[in-house]
């Protein structure tokens, strides 16, 4: 079930967090928040059950001594100052796929910006039906419901936009991230984040889009199956230190909203320019595996629709979808 903490539980936690290393008496909390002492105790017990370490000392009161690395609304909400994205959060301990649930919610009328987030997924999905490895408590798996005012033909813009936002959040976390067309986020040549966009459209406009984002945050090499160890990386592996996941997810949601706002106001061009600046693909020799055939050449640009332009020996190919393999290191 979605975890929506009671407002007073959030207030008790906020009060304890603000006091830092200091003890606060149960009386002070109950006076300040207008709760009975029994209610304060009940919230303290509930917070402890969720992994918050709260010391209780007679005659001194309560002190928050450790917070869990979790992606609950209790942890995320105070870190978010977005207007839409993540204002409604559905948190799950385990779910089959956050994208599947977000799609169901979208069909039932979920609003723009609602987020489904999970500590682990049993059926995490990637592009082309590939599985997305989703071990518990280590990484970020979330899906955002969007209701953009766009015709279906412009939906690919959202995918490129999301990769720019995640690349920015990773760079803020000191990971030198770059984007492989269309939307794989790499650190070096290894994948650190993937994005799966799904949508329902009417003839004239997108009805809803679900942007599903998986970022390897605190996974160690041994948390990946052996066949992925050479191909995947994480924030932990790149920085040599774990990242607080809630802070990282808040940075992703904020970056996503900033780019969505810019896209709504100025259209795709600033997103395209930002994507080009962050690209690991442009200027490289590539093979693009498309539905019908493999196309080999030099990746020259992305056009005003987000399509990849590849110069082959014969012609300039315009590619709308496919899997890119980077061949040699980038030429100047
Ligand atoms: C890819 O690179 O192939 C896309 C991977 C997308 C994975 C994320 S994890 C959260 C969301 N739920 C899913 O089932 N998939 C996306």
py3Dmol code that shows the C-alpha trace and the ligand (Angstrom):
import py3Dmol

protein = """\
ATOM      1  CA  UNK A   1       0.000   0.000   0.000  1.00  0.00           C
ATOM      2  CA  UNK A   2       1.175   3.557  -0.550  1.00  0.00           C
ATOM      3  CA  UNK A   3       2.712   4.938   2.607  1.00  0.00           C
ATOM      4  CA  UNK A   4       1.291   8.341   3.396  1.00  0.00           C
ATOM      5  CA  UNK A   5       2.480   9.245   6.900  1.00  0.00           C
ATOM      6  CA  UNK A   6       0.079  11.116   9.108  1.00  0.00           C
ATOM      7  CA  UNK A   7       0.844  14.798   9.111  1.00  0.00           C
ATOM      8  CA  UNK A   8       1.515  14.794  12.855  1.00  0.00           C
ATOM      9  CA  UNK A   9       4.089  12.013  12.496  1.00  0.00           C
ATOM     10  CA  UNK A  10       5.885  14.187   9.971  1.00  0.00           C
ATOM     11  CA  UNK A  11       5.683  17.119  12.379  1.00  0.00           C
ATOM     12  CA  UNK A  12       7.101  15.088  15.281  1.00  0.00           C
ATOM     13  CA  UNK A  13       9.991  13.974  13.069  1.00  0.00           C
ATOM     14  CA  UNK A  14      10.556  17.550  11.876  1.00  0.00           C
ATOM     15  CA  UNK A  15      10.610  18.784  15.486  1.00  0.00           C
ATOM     16  CA  UNK A  16      13.172  16.154  16.505  1.00  0.00           C
ATOM     17  CA  UNK A  17      15.278  16.793  13.399  1.00  0.00           C
ATOM     18  CA  UNK A  18      15.340  20.528  14.077  1.00  0.00           C
ATOM     19  CA  UNK A  19      16.584  19.947  17.625  1.00  0.00           C
ATOM     20  CA  UNK A  20      19.672  18.228  16.198  1.00  0.00           C
ATOM     21  CA  UNK A  21      21.805  16.683  18.979  1.00  0.00           C
ATOM     22  CA  UNK A  22      19.626  18.183  21.713  1.00  0.00           C
ATOM     23  CA  UNK A  23      16.986  16.284  23.688  1.00  0.00           C
ATOM     24  CA  UNK A  24      13.452  17.646  23.569  1.00  0.00           C
ATOM     25  CA  UNK A  25      10.916  16.793  26.215  1.00  0.00           C
ATOM     26  CA  UNK A  26       7.715  14.953  25.378  1.00  0.00           C
ATOM     27  CA  UNK A  27       5.880  17.856  27.011  1.00  0.00           C
ATOM     28  CA  UNK A  28       7.518  20.412  24.709  1.00  0.00           C
ATOM     29  CA  UNK A  29       6.576  18.350  21.668  1.00  0.00           C
ATOM     30  CA  UNK A  30       2.989  17.844  22.769  1.00  0.00           C
ATOM     31  CA  UNK A  31       2.557  21.544  23.676  1.00  0.00           C
ATOM     32  CA  UNK A  32       4.090  22.777  20.467  1.00  0.00           C
ATOM     33  CA  UNK A  33       2.214  20.398  18.179  1.00  0.00           C
ATOM     34  CA  UNK A  34      -1.053  20.227  20.135  1.00  0.00           C
ATOM     35  CA  UNK A  35      -0.813  16.455  20.632  1.00  0.00           C
ATOM     36  CA  UNK A  36      -1.374  14.342  23.735  1.00  0.00           C
ATOM     37  CA  UNK A  37       1.727  12.763  25.334  1.00  0.00           C
ATOM     38  CA  UNK A  38       0.329   9.358  24.348  1.00  0.00           C
ATOM     39  CA  UNK A  39       0.079  10.476  20.715  1.00  0.00           C
ATOM     40  CA  UNK A  40       3.684  11.713  20.794  1.00  0.00           C
ATOM     41  CA  UNK A  41       4.770   8.309  22.146  1.00  0.00           C
ATOM     42  CA  UNK A  42       2.776   6.510  19.461  1.00  0.00           C
ATOM     43  CA  UNK A  43       4.465   8.532  16.714  1.00  0.00           C
ATOM     44  CA  UNK A  44       7.914   7.918  18.227  1.00  0.00           C
ATOM     45  CA  UNK A  45       7.210   4.157  18.211  1.00  0.00           C
ATOM     46  CA  UNK A  46       5.961   4.273  14.639  1.00  0.00           C
ATOM     47  CA  UNK A  47       9.075   6.218  13.528  1.00  0.00           C
ATOM     48  CA  UNK A  48      11.312   3.690  15.275  1.00  0.00           C
ATOM     49  CA  UNK A  49       9.539   0.875  13.448  1.00  0.00           C
ATOM     50  CA  UNK A  50      10.472   2.634  10.188  1.00  0.00           C
ATOM     51  CA  UNK A  51      14.166   2.691  11.112  1.00  0.00           C
ATOM     52  CA  UNK A  52      14.550   6.063  12.849  1.00  0.00           C
ATOM     53  CA  UNK A  53      16.766   5.747  15.893  1.00  0.00           C
ATOM     54  CA  UNK A  54      15.225   7.824  18.665  1.00  0.00           C
ATOM     55  CA  UNK A  55      16.808   7.887  22.123  1.00  0.00           C
ATOM     56  CA  UNK A  56      14.408   8.308  25.052  1.00  0.00           C
ATOM     57  CA  UNK A  57      15.891   9.356  28.399  1.00  0.00           C
ATOM     58  CA  UNK A  58      13.725   9.986  31.488  1.00  0.00           C
ATOM     59  CA  UNK A  59      13.582  13.670  32.514  1.00  0.00           C
ATOM     60  CA  UNK A  60      15.346  14.738  29.292  1.00  0.00           C
ATOM     61  CA  UNK A  61      13.042  13.542  26.546  1.00  0.00           C
ATOM     62  CA  UNK A  62      13.705  12.375  22.999  1.00  0.00           C
ATOM     63  CA  UNK A  63      16.621  12.759  20.629  1.00  0.00           C
ATOM     64  CA  UNK A  64      16.863  11.719  16.977  1.00  0.00           C
ATOM     65  CA  UNK A  65      20.196   9.913  16.676  1.00  0.00           C
ATOM     66  CA  UNK A  66      20.023   8.237  13.248  1.00  0.00           C
ATOM     67  CA  UNK A  67      17.790   8.378  10.186  1.00  0.00           C
ATOM     68  CA  UNK A  68      17.298   5.463   7.803  1.00  0.00           C
ATOM     69  CA  UNK A  69      18.398   5.670   4.171  1.00  0.00           C
ATOM     70  CA  UNK A  70      14.869   5.364   2.804  1.00  0.00           C
ATOM     71  CA  UNK A  71      12.783   6.927   0.080  1.00  0.00           C
ATOM     72  CA  UNK A  72       9.576   7.364   2.058  1.00  0.00           C
ATOM     73  CA  UNK A  73       7.495  10.538   1.877  1.00  0.00           C
ATOM     74  CA  UNK A  74       8.766  11.276   5.409  1.00  0.00           C
ATOM     75  CA  UNK A  75      12.315  11.521   4.073  1.00  0.00           C
ATOM     76  CA  UNK A  76      11.601  12.959   0.637  1.00  0.00           C
ATOM     77  CA  UNK A  77       8.962  15.575   1.299  1.00  0.00           C
ATOM     78  CA  UNK A  78      11.094  17.966   3.361  1.00  0.00           C
ATOM     79  CA  UNK A  79      13.742  17.882   0.620  1.00  0.00           C
ATOM     80  CA  UNK A  80      11.380  18.782  -2.220  1.00  0.00           C
ATOM     81  CA  UNK A  81      10.522  22.320  -3.189  1.00  0.00           C
ATOM     82  CA  UNK A  82       8.912  21.427  -6.479  1.00  0.00           C
ATOM     83  CA  UNK A  83       5.459  22.701  -7.391  1.00  0.00           C
ATOM     84  CA  UNK A  84       4.171  19.517  -9.108  1.00  0.00           C
ATOM     85  CA  UNK A  85       6.722  16.728  -9.381  1.00  0.00           C
ATOM     86  CA  UNK A  86       6.587  14.508  -6.302  1.00  0.00           C
ATOM     87  CA  UNK A  87       3.935  16.519  -4.486  1.00  0.00           C
ATOM     88  CA  UNK A  88       1.983  13.247  -4.407  1.00  0.00           C
ATOM     89  CA  UNK A  89       4.255  10.298  -3.576  1.00  0.00           C
ATOM     90  CA  UNK A  90       3.310   6.617  -3.548  1.00  0.00           C
ATOM     91  CA  UNK A  91       6.009   4.664  -1.724  1.00  0.00           C
ATOM     92  CA  UNK A  92       6.336   0.864  -1.738  1.00  0.00           C
ATOM     93  CA  UNK A  93       8.705  -1.479   0.007  1.00  0.00           C
ATOM     94  CA  UNK A  94       8.405  -3.963  -2.875  1.00  0.00           C
ATOM     95  CA  UNK A  95       6.504  -3.625  -6.115  1.00  0.00           C
ATOM     96  CA  UNK A  96       6.576  -5.493  -9.408  1.00  0.00           C
ATOM     97  CA  UNK A  97       7.400  -2.371 -11.437  1.00  0.00           C
ATOM     98  CA  UNK A  98       6.903   1.302 -10.559  1.00  0.00           C
ATOM     99  CA  UNK A  99       6.090   1.897 -14.240  1.00  0.00           C
ATOM    100  CA  UNK A 100       3.258  -0.653 -14.163  1.00  0.00           C
ATOM    101  CA  UNK A 101       1.738   0.950 -11.092  1.00  0.00           C
ATOM    102  CA  UNK A 102       2.174   4.497 -12.416  1.00  0.00           C
ATOM    103  CA  UNK A 103       0.425   3.448 -15.644  1.00  0.00           C
ATOM    104  CA  UNK A 104      -2.507   2.085 -13.629  1.00  0.00           C
ATOM    105  CA  UNK A 105      -2.683   5.302 -11.612  1.00  0.00           C
ATOM    106  CA  UNK A 106      -2.505   7.380 -14.800  1.00  0.00           C
ATOM    107  CA  UNK A 107      -5.393   5.383 -16.272  1.00  0.00           C
ATOM    108  CA  UNK A 108      -7.367   6.048 -13.088  1.00  0.00           C
ATOM    109  CA  UNK A 109      -6.747   9.804 -13.409  1.00  0.00           C
ATOM    110  CA  UNK A 110      -3.541  10.464 -11.433  1.00  0.00           C
ATOM    111  CA  UNK A 111      -2.413  14.072 -11.734  1.00  0.00           C
ATOM    112  CA  UNK A 112       0.660  15.557 -13.421  1.00  0.00           C
ATOM    113  CA  UNK A 113       3.728  14.943 -11.273  1.00  0.00           C
ATOM    114  CA  UNK A 114       2.534  12.005  -9.152  1.00  0.00           C
ATOM    115  CA  UNK A 115       5.486   9.751  -8.349  1.00  0.00           C
ATOM    116  CA  UNK A 116       5.591   6.018  -7.632  1.00  0.00           C
ATOM    117  CA  UNK A 117       8.791   5.028  -5.837  1.00  0.00           C
ATOM    118  CA  UNK A 118       9.948   1.693  -4.445  1.00  0.00           C
ATOM    119  CA  UNK A 119      12.768   0.271  -2.349  1.00  0.00           C
ATOM    120  CA  UNK A 120      12.851  -2.752  -4.655  1.00  0.00           C
ATOM    121  CA  UNK A 121      11.160  -4.148  -7.764  1.00  0.00           C
ATOM    122  CA  UNK A 122      10.494  -7.793  -8.552  1.00  0.00           C
ATOM    123  CA  UNK A 123       9.718  -7.147 -12.230  1.00  0.00           C
ATOM    124  CA  UNK A 124      11.665  -3.960 -13.052  1.00  0.00           C
ATOM    125  CA  UNK A 125      11.588  -3.433 -16.823  1.00  0.00           C
ATOM    126  CA  UNK A 126      14.001  -1.765 -19.196  1.00  0.00           C
ATOM    127  CA  UNK A 127      13.715  -0.836 -22.854  1.00  0.00           C
ATOM    128  CA  UNK A 128      12.971  -3.640 -25.318  1.00  0.00           C
ATOM    129  CA  UNK A 129      11.573  -5.864 -22.554  1.00  0.00           C
ATOM    130  CA  UNK A 130      14.937  -6.249 -20.796  1.00  0.00           C
ATOM    131  CA  UNK A 131      14.868  -6.716 -17.020  1.00  0.00           C
ATOM    132  CA  UNK A 132      16.105  -3.934 -14.725  1.00  0.00           C
ATOM    133  CA  UNK A 133      17.989  -5.307 -11.730  1.00  0.00           C
ATOM    134  CA  UNK A 134      16.328  -3.786  -8.651  1.00  0.00           C
ATOM    135  CA  UNK A 135      17.781  -5.036  -5.341  1.00  0.00           C
ATOM    136  CA  UNK A 136      16.240  -3.612  -2.127  1.00  0.00           C
ATOM    137  CA  UNK A 137      17.378  -0.454  -0.342  1.00  0.00           C
ATOM    138  CA  UNK A 138      20.338   0.382  -2.587  1.00  0.00           C
ATOM    139  CA  UNK A 139      19.232   2.262  -5.665  1.00  0.00           C
ATOM    140  CA  UNK A 140      16.496   4.551  -6.954  1.00  0.00           C
ATOM    141  CA  UNK A 141      13.494   3.185  -8.862  1.00  0.00           C
ATOM    142  CA  UNK A 142      10.744   5.686  -9.562  1.00  0.00           C
ATOM    143  CA  UNK A 143       8.152   6.598 -12.176  1.00  0.00           C
ATOM    144  CA  UNK A 144       6.617   9.997 -12.781  1.00  0.00           C
ATOM    145  CA  UNK A 145       3.157  10.528 -14.276  1.00  0.00           C
ATOM    146  CA  UNK A 146       3.150  13.443 -16.718  1.00  0.00           C
ATOM    147  CA  UNK A 147       0.276  15.112 -18.516  1.00  0.00           C
ATOM    148  CA  UNK A 148       2.135  17.192 -21.055  1.00  0.00           C
ATOM    149  CA  UNK A 149       0.413  19.363 -23.617  1.00  0.00           C
ATOM    150  CA  UNK A 150       2.095  17.692 -26.563  1.00  0.00           C
ATOM    151  CA  UNK A 151       1.070  15.895 -29.740  1.00  0.00           C
ATOM    152  CA  UNK A 152       2.171  12.223 -29.725  1.00  0.00           C
ATOM    153  CA  UNK A 153       4.823  12.903 -32.387  1.00  0.00           C
ATOM    154  CA  UNK A 154       6.683  15.109 -29.881  1.00  0.00           C
ATOM    155  CA  UNK A 155       6.679  12.533 -27.059  1.00  0.00           C
ATOM    156  CA  UNK A 156      10.327  11.477 -27.708  1.00  0.00           C
ATOM    157  CA  UNK A 157      11.311  14.939 -26.466  1.00  0.00           C
ATOM    158  CA  UNK A 158      10.310  13.849 -22.944  1.00  0.00           C
ATOM    159  CA  UNK A 159      12.728  10.954 -23.024  1.00  0.00           C
ATOM    160  CA  UNK A 160      15.676  13.139 -23.992  1.00  0.00           C
ATOM    161  CA  UNK A 161      14.567  15.724 -21.436  1.00  0.00           C
ATOM    162  CA  UNK A 162      14.545  13.123 -18.649  1.00  0.00           C
ATOM    163  CA  UNK A 163      18.054  11.963 -19.537  1.00  0.00           C
ATOM    164  CA  UNK A 164      19.326  15.563 -19.352  1.00  0.00           C
ATOM    165  CA  UNK A 165      17.731  15.967 -15.893  1.00  0.00           C
ATOM    166  CA  UNK A 166      19.219  12.726 -14.530  1.00  0.00           C
ATOM    167  CA  UNK A 167      22.610  13.575 -16.011  1.00  0.00           C
ATOM    168  CA  UNK A 168      22.467  16.938 -14.199  1.00  0.00           C
ATOM    169  CA  UNK A 169      21.539  15.305 -10.867  1.00  0.00           C
ATOM    170  CA  UNK A 170      24.458  12.871 -11.246  1.00  0.00           C
ATOM    171  CA  UNK A 171      26.876  15.679 -12.082  1.00  0.00           C
ATOM    172  CA  UNK A 172      25.690  17.579  -8.990  1.00  0.00           C
ATOM    173  CA  UNK A 173      26.574  14.421  -7.050  1.00  0.00           C
ATOM    174  CA  UNK A 174      30.089  14.590  -8.553  1.00  0.00           C
ATOM    175  CA  UNK A 175      29.611  11.751 -11.002  1.00  0.00           C
ATOM    176  CA  UNK A 176      30.909  12.692 -14.487  1.00  0.00           C
ATOM    177  CA  UNK A 177      27.813  11.473 -16.313  1.00  0.00           C
ATOM    178  CA  UNK A 178      27.069  11.675 -20.046  1.00  0.00           C
ATOM    179  CA  UNK A 179      24.215  10.462 -22.265  1.00  0.00           C
ATOM    180  CA  UNK A 180      24.233   7.699 -24.854  1.00  0.00           C
ATOM    181  CA  UNK A 181      21.468   8.281 -27.396  1.00  0.00           C
ATOM    182  CA  UNK A 182      18.616   8.315 -26.781  1.00  0.00           C
ATOM    183  CA  UNK A 183      18.581   8.207 -22.998  1.00  0.00           C
ATOM    184  CA  UNK A 184      21.081   5.852 -21.362  1.00  0.00           C
ATOM    185  CA  UNK A 185      23.095   7.707 -18.760  1.00  0.00           C
ATOM    186  CA  UNK A 186      26.709   6.546 -18.577  1.00  0.00           C
ATOM    187  CA  UNK A 187      29.689   7.135 -16.318  1.00  0.00           C
ATOM    188  CA  UNK A 188      32.696   6.377 -18.463  1.00  0.00           C
ATOM    189  CA  UNK A 189      31.458   3.636 -20.769  1.00  0.00           C
ATOM    190  CA  UNK A 190      29.284   1.974 -18.113  1.00  0.00           C
ATOM    191  CA  UNK A 191      25.571   2.476 -17.606  1.00  0.00           C
ATOM    192  CA  UNK A 192      24.537   4.195 -14.386  1.00  0.00           C
ATOM    193  CA  UNK A 193      20.895   5.084 -15.159  1.00  0.00           C
ATOM    194  CA  UNK A 194      18.154   4.104 -17.580  1.00  0.00           C
ATOM    195  CA  UNK A 195      14.841   5.655 -18.536  1.00  0.00           C
ATOM    196  CA  UNK A 196      11.725   3.919 -19.822  1.00  0.00           C
ATOM    197  CA  UNK A 197       9.001   6.221 -21.161  1.00  0.00           C
ATOM    198  CA  UNK A 198       5.539   4.814 -21.860  1.00  0.00           C
ATOM    199  CA  UNK A 199       2.469   6.696 -22.967  1.00  0.00           C
ATOM    200  CA  UNK A 200      -1.144   6.707 -23.981  1.00  0.00           C
ATOM    201  CA  UNK A 201      -2.222   9.152 -26.652  1.00  0.00           C
ATOM    202  CA  UNK A 202      -5.277  10.504 -28.308  1.00  0.00           C
ATOM    203  CA  UNK A 203      -4.849  11.439 -31.973  1.00  0.00           C
ATOM    204  CA  UNK A 204      -4.051  15.068 -31.180  1.00  0.00           C
ATOM    205  CA  UNK A 205      -2.286  14.893 -27.838  1.00  0.00           C
ATOM    206  CA  UNK A 206      -0.544  12.739 -25.294  1.00  0.00           C
ATOM    207  CA  UNK A 207      -3.096  11.632 -22.695  1.00  0.00           C
ATOM    208  CA  UNK A 208      -0.448  10.637 -20.148  1.00  0.00           C
ATOM    209  CA  UNK A 209       3.206   9.719 -20.139  1.00  0.00           C
ATOM    210  CA  UNK A 210       4.987   7.681 -17.496  1.00  0.00           C
ATOM    211  CA  UNK A 211       8.708   8.355 -17.239  1.00  0.00           C
ATOM    212  CA  UNK A 212      10.340   5.481 -15.333  1.00  0.00           C
ATOM    213  CA  UNK A 213      13.817   6.123 -14.006  1.00  0.00           C
ATOM    214  CA  UNK A 214      16.281   3.657 -12.535  1.00  0.00           C
ATOM    215  CA  UNK A 215      19.569   4.944 -11.119  1.00  0.00           C
ATOM    216  CA  UNK A 216      22.240   2.719  -9.614  1.00  0.00           C
ATOM    217  CA  UNK A 217      23.034   4.680  -6.475  1.00  0.00           C
ATOM    218  CA  UNK A 218      24.605   2.544  -3.754  1.00  0.00           C
ATOM    219  CA  UNK A 219      24.955  -0.813  -5.523  1.00  0.00           C
ATOM    220  CA  UNK A 220      28.433  -2.342  -5.240  1.00  0.00           C
ATOM    221  CA  UNK A 221      29.850  -4.380  -8.133  1.00  0.00           C
ATOM    222  CA  UNK A 222      28.813  -7.571  -6.335  1.00  0.00           C
ATOM    223  CA  UNK A 223      25.180  -6.389  -6.252  1.00  0.00           C
ATOM    224  CA  UNK A 224      25.039  -6.740 -10.057  1.00  0.00           C
ATOM    225  CA  UNK A 225      24.766 -10.170 -11.673  1.00  0.00           C
ATOM    226  CA  UNK A 226      28.184 -11.275 -13.042  1.00  0.00           C
ATOM    227  CA  UNK A 227      27.202 -10.651 -16.672  1.00  0.00           C
ATOM    228  CA  UNK A 228      26.459  -6.957 -15.912  1.00  0.00           C
ATOM    229  CA  UNK A 229      29.551  -6.167 -13.826  1.00  0.00           C
ATOM    230  CA  UNK A 230      31.591  -4.873 -16.757  1.00  0.00           C
ATOM    231  CA  UNK A 231      28.631  -2.950 -18.182  1.00  0.00           C
ATOM    232  CA  UNK A 232      27.047  -1.272 -15.159  1.00  0.00           C
ATOM    233  CA  UNK A 233      28.257   1.147 -12.530  1.00  0.00           C
ATOM    234  CA  UNK A 234      26.820   3.182  -9.641  1.00  0.00           C
ATOM    235  CA  UNK A 235      27.316   6.425  -7.739  1.00  0.00           C
ATOM    236  CA  UNK A 236      29.007   4.402  -4.999  1.00  0.00           C
ATOM    237  CA  UNK A 237      31.431   2.764  -7.447  1.00  0.00           C
ATOM    238  CA  UNK A 238      32.219   6.057  -9.195  1.00  0.00           C
ATOM    239  CA  UNK A 239      32.715   8.159  -6.051  1.00  0.00           C
ATOM    240  CA  UNK A 240      33.958   5.490  -3.685  1.00  0.00           C
ATOM    241  CA  UNK A 241      31.377   6.642  -1.131  1.00  0.00           C
ATOM    242  CA  UNK A 242      27.648   6.027  -0.745  1.00  0.00           C
ATOM    243  CA  UNK A 243      25.137   8.778  -1.461  1.00  0.00           C
ATOM    244  CA  UNK A 244      22.089   9.580   0.711  1.00  0.00           C
ATOM    245  CA  UNK A 245      19.376   8.278  -1.609  1.00  0.00           C
ATOM    246  CA  UNK A 246      16.603  10.665  -0.569  1.00  0.00           C
ATOM    247  CA  UNK A 247      18.788  13.704  -1.304  1.00  0.00           C
ATOM    248  CA  UNK A 248      19.728  12.230  -4.650  1.00  0.00           C
ATOM    249  CA  UNK A 249      16.131  11.445  -5.651  1.00  0.00           C
ATOM    250  CA  UNK A 250      15.036  14.938  -4.569  1.00  0.00           C
ATOM    251  CA  UNK A 251      17.766  16.362  -6.843  1.00  0.00           C
ATOM    252  CA  UNK A 252      16.482  14.192  -9.740  1.00  0.00           C
ATOM    253  CA  UNK A 253      12.866  15.310  -9.251  1.00  0.00           C
ATOM    254  CA  UNK A 254      13.896  18.957  -8.965  1.00  0.00           C
ATOM    255  CA  UNK A 255      16.023  18.766 -12.131  1.00  0.00           C
ATOM    256  CA  UNK A 256      13.162  17.020 -13.926  1.00  0.00           C
ATOM    257  CA  UNK A 257      10.714  19.757 -12.985  1.00  0.00           C
ATOM    258  CA  UNK A 258      13.165  22.528 -13.961  1.00  0.00           C
ATOM    259  CA  UNK A 259      13.623  21.018 -17.424  1.00  0.00           C
ATOM    260  CA  UNK A 260       9.871  20.339 -17.831  1.00  0.00           C
ATOM    261  CA  UNK A 261       9.136  23.981 -16.994  1.00  0.00           C
ATOM    262  CA  UNK A 262      11.736  25.163 -19.487  1.00  0.00           C
ATOM    263  CA  UNK A 263      10.349  22.791 -22.138  1.00  0.00           C
ATOM    264  CA  UNK A 264       6.787  24.042 -21.546  1.00  0.00           C
ATOM    265  CA  UNK A 265       7.926  27.669 -21.892  1.00  0.00           C
ATOM    266  CA  UNK A 266      10.575  27.493 -24.607  1.00  0.00           C
ATOM    267  CA  UNK A 267       9.947  24.232 -26.455  1.00  0.00           C
ATOM    268  CA  UNK A 268      12.451  21.501 -27.317  1.00  0.00           C
ATOM    269  CA  UNK A 269      15.390  23.595 -28.540  1.00  0.00           C
ATOM    270  CA  UNK A 270      17.016  24.315 -25.128  1.00  0.00           C
ATOM    271  CA  UNK A 271      16.591  20.630 -24.211  1.00  0.00           C
ATOM    272  CA  UNK A 272      18.206  19.578 -27.492  1.00  0.00           C
ATOM    273  CA  UNK A 273      21.154  21.922 -26.917  1.00  0.00           C
ATOM    274  CA  UNK A 274      21.576  20.654 -23.334  1.00  0.00           C
ATOM    275  CA  UNK A 275      21.371  17.052 -24.557  1.00  0.00           C
ATOM    276  CA  UNK A 276      24.110  17.744 -27.159  1.00  0.00           C
ATOM    277  CA  UNK A 277      26.398  19.259 -24.483  1.00  0.00           C
ATOM    278  CA  UNK A 278      25.980  16.143 -22.318  1.00  0.00           C
ATOM    279  CA  UNK A 279      26.184  13.619 -25.148  1.00  0.00           C
ATOM    280  CA  UNK A 280      28.611  10.692 -25.052  1.00  0.00           C
ATOM    281  CA  UNK A 281      27.458   9.665 -28.545  1.00  0.00           C
ATOM    282  CA  UNK A 282      27.971  12.650 -30.863  1.00  0.00           C
ATOM    283  CA  UNK A 283      31.255  12.604 -32.717  1.00  0.00           C
ATOM    284  CA  UNK A 284      31.631   8.854 -32.155  1.00  0.00           C
ATOM    285  CA  UNK A 285      31.665   5.975 -34.591  1.00  0.00           C
ATOM    286  CA  UNK A 286      28.602   3.909 -33.776  1.00  0.00           C
ATOM    287  CA  UNK A 287      26.509   0.952 -34.789  1.00  0.00           C
ATOM    288  CA  UNK A 288      22.802   1.567 -34.289  1.00  0.00           C
ATOM    289  CA  UNK A 289      20.758  -1.611 -34.034  1.00  0.00           C
ATOM    290  CA  UNK A 290      17.341  -0.718 -35.404  1.00  0.00           C
ATOM    291  CA  UNK A 291      14.341  -2.991 -35.984  1.00  0.00           C
ATOM    292  CA  UNK A 292      15.197  -3.757 -39.592  1.00  0.00           C
ATOM    293  CA  UNK A 293      18.998  -3.428 -39.829  1.00  0.00           C
ATOM    294  CA  UNK A 294      22.232  -2.296 -38.233  1.00  0.00           C
ATOM    295  CA  UNK A 295      23.459   1.130 -39.299  1.00  0.00           C
ATOM    296  CA  UNK A 296      27.158   1.955 -38.968  1.00  0.00           C
ATOM    297  CA  UNK A 297      28.642   5.436 -39.251  1.00  0.00           C
ATOM    298  CA  UNK A 298      29.586   8.619 -37.401  1.00  0.00           C
ATOM    299  CA  UNK A 299      26.972  10.069 -35.015  1.00  0.00           C
ATOM    300  CA  UNK A 300      26.726  13.688 -36.147  1.00  0.00           C
ATOM    301  CA  UNK A 301      23.815  15.282 -34.337  1.00  0.00           C
ATOM    302  CA  UNK A 302      20.301  15.055 -32.945  1.00  0.00           C
ATOM    303  CA  UNK A 303      17.751  16.938 -34.993  1.00  0.00           C
ATOM    304  CA  UNK A 304      14.845  19.136 -33.891  1.00  0.00           C
ATOM    305  CA  UNK A 305      12.712  16.015 -33.247  1.00  0.00           C
ATOM    306  CA  UNK A 306      15.345  14.186 -31.165  1.00  0.00           C
ATOM    307  CA  UNK A 307      16.238  11.758 -33.983  1.00  0.00           C
ATOM    308  CA  UNK A 308      19.897  10.698 -34.260  1.00  0.00           C
ATOM    309  CA  UNK A 309      21.699  11.695 -37.459  1.00  0.00           C
ATOM    310  CA  UNK A 310      24.340   9.184 -38.494  1.00  0.00           C
ATOM    311  CA  UNK A 311      26.682   9.756 -41.452  1.00  0.00           C
ATOM    312  CA  UNK A 312      27.255   6.400 -43.168  1.00  0.00           C
ATOM    313  CA  UNK A 313      29.460   5.877 -46.205  1.00  0.00           C
ATOM    314  CA  UNK A 314      26.389   6.277 -48.400  1.00  0.00           C
ATOM    315  CA  UNK A 315      24.201   8.934 -46.809  1.00  0.00           C
ATOM    316  CA  UNK A 316      22.983  10.799 -43.709  1.00  0.00           C
ATOM    317  CA  UNK A 317      20.589   8.452 -41.864  1.00  0.00           C
ATOM    318  CA  UNK A 318      17.867   9.818 -39.590  1.00  0.00           C
ATOM    319  CA  UNK A 319      17.193   7.271 -36.839  1.00  0.00           C
ATOM    320  CA  UNK A 320      14.106   7.428 -34.637  1.00  0.00           C
ATOM    321  CA  UNK A 321      14.746   4.426 -32.400  1.00  0.00           C
ATOM    322  CA  UNK A 322      17.395   1.838 -31.807  1.00  0.00           C
ATOM    323  CA  UNK A 323      20.231   0.661 -29.571  1.00  0.00           C
ATOM    324  CA  UNK A 324      23.540   2.455 -29.991  1.00  0.00           C
ATOM    325  CA  UNK A 325      26.903   0.740 -29.632  1.00  0.00           C
ATOM    326  CA  UNK A 326      29.840   3.163 -29.279  1.00  0.00           C
ATOM    327  CA  UNK A 327      32.735   1.871 -31.334  1.00  0.00           C
ATOM    328  CA  UNK A 328      36.039   3.685 -30.775  1.00  0.00           C
ATOM    329  CA  UNK A 329      36.914   6.492 -28.410  1.00  0.00           C
ATOM    330  CA  UNK A 330      35.694   9.910 -29.424  1.00  0.00           C
ATOM    331  CA  UNK A 331      37.615  11.775 -32.116  1.00  0.00           C
ATOM    332  CA  UNK A 332      38.188  15.503 -31.674  1.00  0.00           C
TER     333      UNK A 332
END
"""
ligand_1 = """\
16
LIG
C 16.547 1.024 -19.766
O 17.643 1.561 -19.717
O 16.364 0.005 -20.448
C 15.407 1.610 -18.977
C 15.435 1.188 -17.540
C 14.325 1.792 -16.726
C 14.242 1.216 -15.328
C 13.267 1.949 -14.461
S 13.390 1.484 -12.762
C 11.933 2.364 -12.401
C 10.972 2.110 -13.544
N 10.235 0.877 -13.343
C 10.520 -0.045 -14.254
O 10.035 -1.188 -14.306
N 11.418 0.444 -15.120
C 11.796 1.808 -14.809
"""
view = py3Dmol.view(width=600, height=400)
view.addModel(protein, "pdb")
view.setStyle({"model": 0}, {"cartoon": {"style": "trace"}})
view.addModel(ligand_1, "xyz")
view.setStyle({"model": 1}, {"stick": {}})
view.zoomTo()
view.show()
